[in-house]
Amino acid sequence: QALARISSTVPCKINLIGFNPVEGVRFRSPRLEELQHFQKILLGACKQAVTLRRSHGTDIAAACGQLAGAG
């Protein structure tokens, strides 16, 4: 609801990309159903373009969240 409220005041496009697991980080990857539910909430509340995108780069540890674990 907070993201919908904030984004409803500014013309924007929202891209949802699931977080990829990183060793030592307590966050987990969302299930597809969870991402779709989040997208549905945003579409209904903020009337912005909300795109669900696939995360690329998991094979080389360069996908969303993974670069933070490198080093």
Distance bins in CASP14 RR format, pairs under 12 A and 6 or more apart:
PFRMAT RR
TARGET T0000
AUTHOR 0000-0000-0000
RMODE 2
METHOD distances of the structure
MODEL  1
1 7 0 0 0 0 0 1 0 0 0 0 0
1 8 0 0 0 0 0 1 0 0 0 0 0
1 38 0 0 0 0 0 1 0 0 0 0 0
1 41 1 0 0 1 0 0 0 0 0 0 0
1 42 0 0 0 0 1 0 0 0 0 0 0
1 44 0 0 0 0 0 1 0 0 0 0 0
1 45 1 0 0 1 0 0 0 0 0 0 0
1 46 0 0 0 0 1 0 0 0 0 0 0
2 8 0 0 0 0 0 1 0 0 0 0 0
2 41 0 0 0 0 0 1 0 0 0 0 0
2 42 0 0 0 0 0 1 0 0 0 0 0
2 45 0 0 0 0 0 1 0 0 0 0 0
2 46 0 0 0 0 0 1 0 0 0 0 0
3 9 0 0 0 0 0 1 0 0 0 0 0
3 10 0 0 0 0 0 1 0 0 0 0 0
3 12 0 0 0 0 0 1 0 0 0 0 0
3 14 1 0 0 1 0 0 0 0 0 0 0
3 16 0 0 0 0 0 1 0 0 0 0 0
3 38 0 0 0 0 1 0 0 0 0 0 0
3 39 0 0 0 0 0 1 0 0 0 0 0
3 41 0 0 0 0 1 0 0 0 0 0 0
3 42 1 0 0 1 0 0 0 0 0 0 0
3 43 0 0 0 0 0 1 0 0 0 0 0
3 45 0 0 0 0 1 0 0 0 0 0 0
3 46 1 0 0 1 0 0 0 0 0 0 0
3 48 0 0 0 0 1 0 0 0 0 0 0
3 50 0 0 0 0 1 0 0 0 0 0 0
4 10 0 0 0 0 0 1 0 0 0 0 0
4 12 0 0 0 0 0 1 0 0 0 0 0
4 14 0 0 0 0 1 0 0 0 0 0 0
4 38 0 0 0 0 0 1 0 0 0 0 0
4 39 0 0 0 0 0 1 0 0 0 0 0
4 40 0 0 0 0 0 1 0 0 0 0 0
4 41 1 0 0 1 0 0 0 0 0 0 0
4 42 1 0 1 0 0 0 0 0 0 0 0
4 43 0 0 0 0 1 0 0 0 0 0 0
4 44 1 0 0 1 0 0 0 0 0 0 0
4 45 1 1 0 0 0 0 0 0 0 0 0
4 46 1 1 0 0 0 0 0 0 0 0 0
4 47 0 0 0 0 1 0 0 0 0 0 0
4 48 0 0 0 0 1 0 0 0 0 0 0
4 50 0 0 0 0 1 0 0 0 0 0 0
5 41 0 0 0 0 0 1 0 0 0 0 0
5 42 0 0 0 0 0 1 0 0 0 0 0
5 45 1 0 0 1 0 0 0 0 0 0 0
5 46 1 0 0 1 0 0 0 0 0 0 0
5 47 0 0 0 0 0 1 0 0 0 0 0
5 48 0 0 0 0 0 1 0 0 0 0 0
6 12 0 0 0 0 1 0 0 0 0 0 0
6 14 0 0 0 0 0 1 0 0 0 0 0
6 42 0 0 0 0 0 1 0 0 0 0 0
6 45 0 0 0 0 0 1 0 0 0 0 0
6 46 0 0 0 0 1 0 0 0 0 0 0
6 48 0 0 0 0 0 1 0 0 0 0 0
7 13 0 0 0 0 1 0 0 0 0 0 0
7 14 1 0 0 1 0 0 0 0 0 0 0
7 15 0 0 0 0 0 1 0 0 0 0 0
7 41 0 0 0 0 0 1 0 0 0 0 0
7 42 1 0 0 1 0 0 0 0 0 0 0
7 43 0 0 0 0 0 1 0 0 0 0 0
7 44 0 0 0 0 0 1 0 0 0 0 0
7 45 0 0 0 0 1 0 0 0 0 0 0
7 46 1 0 1 0 0 0 0 0 0 0 0
7 47 0 0 0 0 1 0 0 0 0 0 0
7 48 1 0 1 0 0 0 0 0 0 0 0
7 49 0 0 0 0 0 1 0 0 0 0 0
7 50 0 0 0 0 1 0 0 0 0 0 0
8 14 0 0 0 0 0 1 0 0 0 0 0
8 42 0 0 0 0 1 0 0 0 0 0 0
8 43 0 0 0 0 0 1 0 0 0 0 0
8 44 0 0 0 0 0 1 0 0 0 0 0
8 45 1 0 0 1 0 0 0 0 0 0 0
8 46 1 0 1 0 0 0 0 0 0 0 0
8 47 1 0 0 1 0 0 0 0 0 0 0
8 48 1 0 0 1 0 0 0 0 0 0 0
8 50 0 0 0 0 0 1 0 0 0 0 0
9 46 0 0 0 0 1 0 0 0 0 0 0
9 47 0 0 0 0 0 1 0 0 0 0 0
9 48 0 0 0 0 0 1 0 0 0 0 0
10 46 0 0 0 0 1 0 0 0 0 0 0
10 47 0 0 0 0 0 1 0 0 0 0 0
10 48 0 0 0 0 1 0 0 0 0 0 0
11 46 0 0 0 0 0 1 0 0 0 0 0
11 47 0 0 0 0 0 1 0 0 0 0 0
11 48 1 0 0 1 0 0 0 0 0 0 0
11 49 0 0 0 0 1 0 0 0 0 0 0
12 42 0 0 0 0 0 1 0 0 0 0 0
12 46 0 0 0 0 1 0 0 0 0 0 0
12 47 0 0 0 0 0 1 0 0 0 0 0
12 48 1 0 1 0 0 0 0 0 0 0 0
12 49 1 0 0 1 0 0 0 0 0 0 0
12 50 0 0 0 0 1 0 0 0 0 0 0
12 51 0 0 0 0 0 1 0 0 0 0 0
13 42 0 0 0 0 0 1 0 0 0 0 0
13 46 0 0 0 0 0 1 0 0 0 0 0
13 47 0 0 0 0 0 1 0 0 0 0 0
13 48 1 0 0 1 0 0 0 0 0 0 0
13 49 1 0 1 0 0 0 0 0 0 0 0
13 50 1 0 0 1 0 0 0 0 0 0 0
13 51 1 0 0 1 0 0 0 0 0 0 0
13 53 0 0 0 0 0 1 0 0 0 0 0
14 35 0 0 0 0 0 1 0 0 0 0 0
14 38 0 0 0 0 1 0 0 0 0 0 0
14 39 0 0 0 0 1 0 0 0 0 0 0
14 41 0 0 0 0 0 1 0 0 0 0 0
14 42 1 0 0 1 0 0 0 0 0 0 0
14 43 0 0 0 0 1 0 0 0 0 0 0
14 44 0 0 0 0 0 1 0 0 0 0 0
14 45 0 0 0 0 0 1 0 0 0 0 0
14 46 1 0 0 1 0 0 0 0 0 0 0
14 47 0 0 0 0 0 1 0 0 0 0 0
14 48 1 0 1 0 0 0 0 0 0 0 0
14 49 1 0 0 1 0 0 0 0 0 0 0
14 50 1 0 1 0 0 0 0 0 0 0 0
14 51 1 0 0 1 0 0 0 0 0 0 0
14 52 0 0 0 0 1 0 0 0 0 0 0
14 53 0 0 0 0 0 1 0 0 0 0 0
15 35 0 0 0 0 0 1 0 0 0 0 0
15 39 0 0 0 0 0 1 0 0 0 0 0
15 42 0 0 0 0 0 1 0 0 0 0 0
15 48 0 0 0 0 0 1 0 0 0 0 0
15 49 0 0 0 0 1 0 0 0 0 0 0
15 50 0 0 0 0 1 0 0 0 0 0 0
15 51 1 0 1 0 0 0 0 0 0 0 0
15 52 0 0 0 0 1 0 0 0 0 0 0
15 53 1 0 1 0 0 0 0 0 0 0 0
15 54 0 0 0 0 0 1 0 0 0 0 0
15 55 0 0 0 0 0 1 0 0 0 0 0
15 64 0 0 0 0 0 1 0 0 0 0 0
16 30 0 0 0 0 1 0 0 0 0 0 0
16 32 0 0 0 0 0 1 0 0 0 0 0
16 34 0 0 0 0 0 1 0 0 0 0 0
16 35 1 0 1 0 0 0 0 0 0 0 0
16 36 0 0 0 0 1 0 0 0 0 0 0
16 37 0 0 0 0 0 1 0 0 0 0 0
16 38 1 0 0 1 0 0 0 0 0 0 0
16 39 1 0 1 0 0 0 0 0 0 0 0
16 40 0 0 0 0 0 1 0 0 0 0 0
16 41 0 0 0 0 0 1 0 0 0 0 0
16 42 1 0 0 1 0 0 0 0 0 0 0
16 43 0 0 0 0 0 1 0 0 0 0 0
16 48 0 0 0 0 0 1 0 0 0 0 0
16 49 0 0 0 0 0 1 0 0 0 0 0
16 50 1 0 0 1 0 0 0 0 0 0 0
16 51 1 0 0 1 0 0 0 0 0 0 0
16 52 1 0 1 0 0 0 0 0 0 0 0
16 53 1 0 0 1 0 0 0 0 0 0 0
16 54 0 0 0 0 0 1 0 0 0 0 0
16 55 0 0 0 0 0 1 0 0 0 0 0
16 64 0 0 0 0 0 1 0 0 0 0 0
17 29 0 0 0 0 0 1 0 0 0 0 0
17 30 0 0 0 0 0 1 0 0 0 0 0
17 35 0 0 0 0 1 0 0 0 0 0 0
17 38 0 0 0 0 0 1 0 0 0 0 0
17 39 0 0 0 0 0 1 0 0 0 0 0
17 50 0 0 0 0 0 1 0 0 0 0 0
17 51 0 0 0 0 1 0 0 0 0 0 0
17 52 0 0 0 0 1 0 0 0 0 0 0
17 53 1 0 1 0 0 0 0 0 0 0 0
17 54 1 0 0 1 0 0 0 0 0 0 0
17 55 1 0 1 0 0 0 0 0 0 0 0
17 56 0 0 0 0 1 0 0 0 0 0 0
17 57 0 0 0 0 0 1 0 0 0 0 0
17 58 0 0 0 0 0 1 0 0 0 0 0
17 63 0 0 0 0 1 0 0 0 0 0 0
17 64 1 0 1 0 0 0 0 0 0 0 0
17 65 0 0 0 0 1 0 0 0 0 0 0
17 66 0 0 0 0 0 1 0 0 0 0 0
18 27 0 0 0 0 0 1 0 0 0 0 0
18 28 0 0 0 0 0 1 0 0 0 0 0
18 29 1 0 0 1 0 0 0 0 0 0 0
18 30 1 0 1 0 0 0 0 0 0 0 0
18 31 0 0 0 0 1 0 0 0 0 0 0
18 32 0 0 0 0 1 0 0 0 0 0 0
18 34 0 0 0 0 1 0 0 0 0 0 0
18 35 1 0 0 1 0 0 0 0 0 0 0
18 36 0 0 0 0 0 1 0 0 0 0 0
18 38 0 0 0 0 1 0 0 0 0 0 0
18 39 0 0 0 0 0 1 0 0 0 0 0
18 52 0 0 0 0 1 0 0 0 0 0 0
18 53 0 0 0 0 1 0 0 0 0 0 0
18 54 0 0 0 0 1 0 0 0 0 0 0
18 55 1 0 1 0 0 0 0 0 0 0 0
18 56 0 0 0 0 0 1 0 0 0 0 0
18 58 0 0 0 0 0 1 0 0 0 0 0
18 63 0 0 0 0 1 0 0 0 0 0 0
18 64 1 0 1 0 0 0 0 0 0 0 0
18 65 0 0 0 0 1 0 0 0 0 0 0
18 66 0 0 0 0 0 1 0 0 0 0 0
19 25 0 0 0 0 1 0 0 0 0 0 0
19 26 0 0 0 0 0 1 0 0 0 0 0
19 27 1 0 1 0 0 0 0 0 0 0 0
19 28 1 0 0 1 0 0 0 0 0 0 0
19 29 1 0 1 0 0 0 0 0 0 0 0
19 30 1 0 0 1 0 0 0 0 0 0 0
19 31 0 0 0 0 0 1 0 0 0 0 0
19 34 0 0 0 0 0 1 0 0 0 0 0
19 35 0 0 0 0 0 1 0 0 0 0 0
19 55 0 0 0 0 1 0 0 0 0 0 0
19 58 0 0 0 0 0 1 0 0 0 0 0
19 63 0 0 0 0 1 0 0 0 0 0 0
19 64 1 0 1 0 0 0 0 0 0 0 0
19 65 1 0 1 0 0 0 0 0 0 0 0
19 66 0 0 0 0 1 0 0 0 0 0 0
19 67 0 0 0 0 0 1 0 0 0 0 0
19 68 0 0 0 0 0 1 0 0 0 0 0
20 27 0 0 0 0 1 0 0 0 0 0 0
20 28 0 0 0 0 1 0 0 0 0 0 0
20 29 1 0 0 1 0 0 0 0 0 0 0
20 30 0 0 0 0 0 1 0 0 0 0 0
20 54 0 0 0 0 0 1 0 0 0 0 0
20 55 1 0 1 0 0 0 0 0 0 0 0
20 56 0 0 0 0 1 0 0 0 0 0 0
20 57 0 0 0 0 1 0 0 0 0 0 0
20 58 1 0 1 0 0 0 0 0 0 0 0
20 59 0 0 0 0 0 1 0 0 0 0 0
20 60 0 0 0 0 0 1 0 0 0 0 0
20 61 0 0 0 0 1 0 0 0 0 0 0
20 62 0 0 0 0 1 0 0 0 0 0 0
20 63 1 0 1 0 0 0 0 0 0 0 0
20 64 1 0 1 0 0 0 0 0 0 0 0
20 65 1 0 1 0 0 0 0 0 0 0 0
20 66 1 0 1 0 0 0 0 0 0 0 0
20 67 0 0 0 0 1 0 0 0 0 0 0
20 68 0 0 0 0 0 1 0 0 0 0 0
20 69 0 0 0 0 0 1 0 0 0 0 0
21 27 1 0 0 1 0 0 0 0 0 0 0
21 28 1 0 0 1 0 0 0 0 0 0 0
21 29 1 0 1 0 0 0 0 0 0 0 0
21 30 0 0 0 0 0 1 0 0 0 0 0
21 55 0 0 0 0 0 1 0 0 0 0 0
21 58 0 0 0 0 1 0 0 0 0 0 0
21 61 0 0 0 0 0 1 0 0 0 0 0
21 63 0 0 0 0 1 0 0 0 0 0 0
21 64 0 0 0 0 0 1 0 0 0 0 0
21 65 0 0 0 0 1 0 0 0 0 0 0
21 66 0 0 0 0 1 0 0 0 0 0 0
21 68 0 0 0 0 0 1 0 0 0 0 0
21 69 0 0 0 0 0 1 0 0 0 0 0
22 28 0 0 0 0 0 1 0 0 0 0 0
22 29 0 0 0 0 1 0 0 0 0 0 0
22 58 0 0 0 0 0 1 0 0 0 0 0
22 61 0 0 0 0 1 0 0 0 0 0 0
22 62 0 0 0 0 0 1 0 0 0 0 0
22 63 0 0 0 0 1 0 0 0 0 0 0
22 64 0 0 0 0 1 0 0 0 0 0 0
22 65 1 0 1 0 0 0 0 0 0 0 0
22 66 1 0 1 0 0 0 0 0 0 0 0
22 67 0 0 0 0 1 0 0 0 0 0 0
22 68 1 0 0 1 0 0 0 0 0 0 0
22 69 1 0 1 0 0 0 0 0 0 0 0
22 70 0 0 0 0 1 0 0 0 0 0 0
22 71 0 0 0 0 0 1 0 0 0 0 0
23 61 0 0 0 0 1 0 0 0 0 0 0
23 65 0 0 0 0 0 1 0 0 0 0 0
23 66 0 0 0 0 1 0 0 0 0 0 0
23 68 0 0 0 0 0 1 0 0 0 0 0
23 69 1 0 0 1 0 0 0 0 0 0 0
23 70 0 0 0 0 0 1 0 0 0 0 0
23 71 0 0 0 0 0 1 0 0 0 0 0
24 65 0 0 0 0 0 1 0 0 0 0 0
24 66 0 0 0 0 0 1 0 0 0 0 0
24 68 0 0 0 0 0 1 0 0 0 0 0
24 69 1 0 0 1 0 0 0 0 0 0 0
25 64 0 0 0 0 0 1 0 0 0 0 0
25 65 1 0 0 1 0 0 0 0 0 0 0
25 66 0 0 0 0 1 0 0 0 0 0 0
25 67 0 0 0 0 0 1 0 0 0 0 0
25 68 1 0 0 1 0 0 0 0 0 0 0
25 69 1 0 0 1 0 0 0 0 0 0 0
25 70 0 0 0 0 0 1 0 0 0 0 0
27 64 0 0 0 0 0 1 0 0 0 0 0
27 65 0 0 0 0 1 0 0 0 0 0 0
27 66 0 0 0 0 0 1 0 0 0 0 0
27 68 0 0 0 0 0 1 0 0 0 0 0
27 69 0 0 0 0 0 1 0 0 0 0 0
28 34 0 0 0 0 0 1 0 0 0 0 0
28 65 0 0 0 0 0 1 0 0 0 0 0
29 35 0 0 0 0 1 0 0 0 0 0 0
29 55 0 0 0 0 1 0 0 0 0 0 0
29 58 0 0 0 0 1 0 0 0 0 0 0
29 63 0 0 0 0 1 0 0 0 0 0 0
29 64 0 0 0 0 1 0 0 0 0 0 0
29 65 0 0 0 0 1 0 0 0 0 0 0
29 66 0 0 0 0 0 1 0 0 0 0 0
30 36 0 0 0 0 1 0 0 0 0 0 0
30 37 0 0 0 0 1 0 0 0 0 0 0
30 38 1 0 0 1 0 0 0 0 0 0 0
30 39 0 0 0 0 0 1 0 0 0 0 0
30 52 0 0 0 0 0 1 0 0 0 0 0
30 55 0 0 0 0 0 1 0 0 0 0 0
30 64 0 0 0 0 0 1 0 0 0 0 0
31 37 0 0 0 0 1 0 0 0 0 0 0
31 38 0 0 0 0 0 1 0 0 0 0 0
32 38 0 0 0 0 0 1 0 0 0 0 0
32 39 0 0 0 0 0 1 0 0 0 0 0
32 52 0 0 0 0 1 0 0 0 0 0 0
32 54 0 0 0 0 0 1 0 0 0 0 0
32 55 0 0 0 0 0 1 0 0 0 0 0
33 39 0 0 0 0 0 1 0 0 0 0 0
33 40 0 0 0 0 0 1 0 0 0 0 0
33 52 0 0 0 0 0 1 0 0 0 0 0
34 40 0 0 0 0 0 1 0 0 0 0 0
34 41 0 0 0 0 0 1 0 0 0 0 0
34 52 0 0 0 0 0 1 0 0 0 0 0
35 41 0 0 0 0 0 1 0 0 0 0 0
35 42 0 0 0 0 0 1 0 0 0 0 0
35 50 0 0 0 0 0 1 0 0 0 0 0
35 51 0 0 0 0 0 1 0 0 0 0 0
35 52 1 0 1 0 0 0 0 0 0 0 0
35 53 0 0 0 0 1 0 0 0 0 0 0
35 54 0 0 0 0 0 1 0 0 0 0 0
35 55 0 0 0 0 0 1 0 0 0 0 0
35 64 0 0 0 0 0 1 0 0 0 0 0
36 42 0 0 0 0 0 1 0 0 0 0 0
36 43 0 0 0 0 0 1 0 0 0 0 0
36 50 0 0 0 0 0 1 0 0 0 0 0
36 51 0 0 0 0 0 1 0 0 0 0 0
36 52 1 0 0 1 0 0 0 0 0 0 0
37 43 0 0 0 0 0 1 0 0 0 0 0
37 44 0 0 0 0 0 1 0 0 0 0 0
37 50 0 0 0 0 0 1 0 0 0 0 0
37 52 0 0 0 0 0 1 0 0 0 0 0
38 44 0 0 0 0 0 1 0 0 0 0 0
38 45 0 0 0 0 0 1 0 0 0 0 0
38 46 0 0 0 0 0 1 0 0 0 0 0
38 50 0 0 0 0 1 0 0 0 0 0 0
38 52 0 0 0 0 1 0 0 0 0 0 0
39 45 0 0 0 0 0 1 0 0 0 0 0
39 46 0 0 0 0 0 1 0 0 0 0 0
39 48 0 0 0 0 0 1 0 0 0 0 0
39 49 0 0 0 0 0 1 0 0 0 0 0
39 50 1 0 1 0 0 0 0 0 0 0 0
39 51 0 0 0 0 1 0 0 0 0 0 0
39 52 1 0 1 0 0 0 0 0 0 0 0
39 53 0 0 0 0 0 1 0 0 0 0 0
40 46 0 0 0 0 0 1 0 0 0 0 0
40 50 0 0 0 0 1 0 0 0 0 0 0
40 52 0 0 0 0 1 0 0 0 0 0 0
41 48 0 0 0 0 0 1 0 0 0 0 0
41 50 0 0 0 0 1 0 0 0 0 0 0
42 48 1 0 0 1 0 0 0 0 0 0 0
42 49 0 0 0 0 1 0 0 0 0 0 0
42 50 1 0 1 0 0 0 0 0 0 0 0
42 51 0 0 0 0 0 1 0 0 0 0 0
42 52 0 0 0 0 0 1 0 0 0 0 0
43 49 0 0 0 0 1 0 0 0 0 0 0
43 50 1 0 1 0 0 0 0 0 0 0 0
43 51 0 0 0 0 0 1 0 0 0 0 0
43 52 0 0 0 0 0 1 0 0 0 0 0
44 50 0 0 0 0 1 0 0 0 0 0 0
53 63 0 0 0 0 0 1 0 0 0 0 0
53 64 0 0 0 0 1 0 0 0 0 0 0
54 63 0 0 0 0 1 0 0 0 0 0 0
54 64 0 0 0 0 0 1 0 0 0 0 0
55 61 0 0 0 0 0 1 0 0 0 0 0
55 62 0 0 0 0 1 0 0 0 0 0 0
55 63 1 0 1 0 0 0 0 0 0 0 0
55 64 1 0 1 0 0 0 0 0 0 0 0
55 65 0 0 0 0 1 0 0 0 0 0 0
55 66 0 0 0 0 1 0 0 0 0 0 0
56 62 0 0 0 0 1 0 0 0 0 0 0
56 63 1 0 0 1 0 0 0 0 0 0 0
56 64 0 0 0 0 1 0 0 0 0 0 0
56 66 0 0 0 0 0 1 0 0 0 0 0
57 63 1 0 1 0 0 0 0 0 0 0 0
57 64 0 0 0 0 1 0 0 0 0 0 0
57 65 0 0 0 0 0 1 0 0 0 0 0
57 66 1 0 0 1 0 0 0 0 0 0 0
57 67 0 0 0 0 1 0 0 0 0 0 0
58 64 0 0 0 0 1 0 0 0 0 0 0
58 65 0 0 0 0 0 1 0 0 0 0 0
58 66 1 0 0 1 0 0 0 0 0 0 0
58 67 0 0 0 0 0 1 0 0 0 0 0
59 66 0 0 0 0 0 1 0 0 0 0 0
60 66 0 0 0 0 1 0 0 0 0 0 0
60 67 0 0 0 0 0 1 0 0 0 0 0
60 70 0 0 0 0 0 1 0 0 0 0 0
61 67 1 0 0 1 0 0 0 0 0 0 0
61 68 0 0 0 0 0 1 0 0 0 0 0
61 69 0 0 0 0 1 0 0 0 0 0 0
61 70 1 0 0 1 0 0 0 0 0 0 0
61 71 0 0 0 0 0 1 0 0 0 0 0
62 68 0 0 0 0 0 1 0 0 0 0 0
62 69 0 0 0 0 0 1 0 0 0 0 0
62 70 0 0 0 0 1 0 0 0 0 0 0
63 69 0 0 0 0 0 1 0 0 0 0 0
63 70 0 0 0 0 0 1 0 0 0 0 0
END
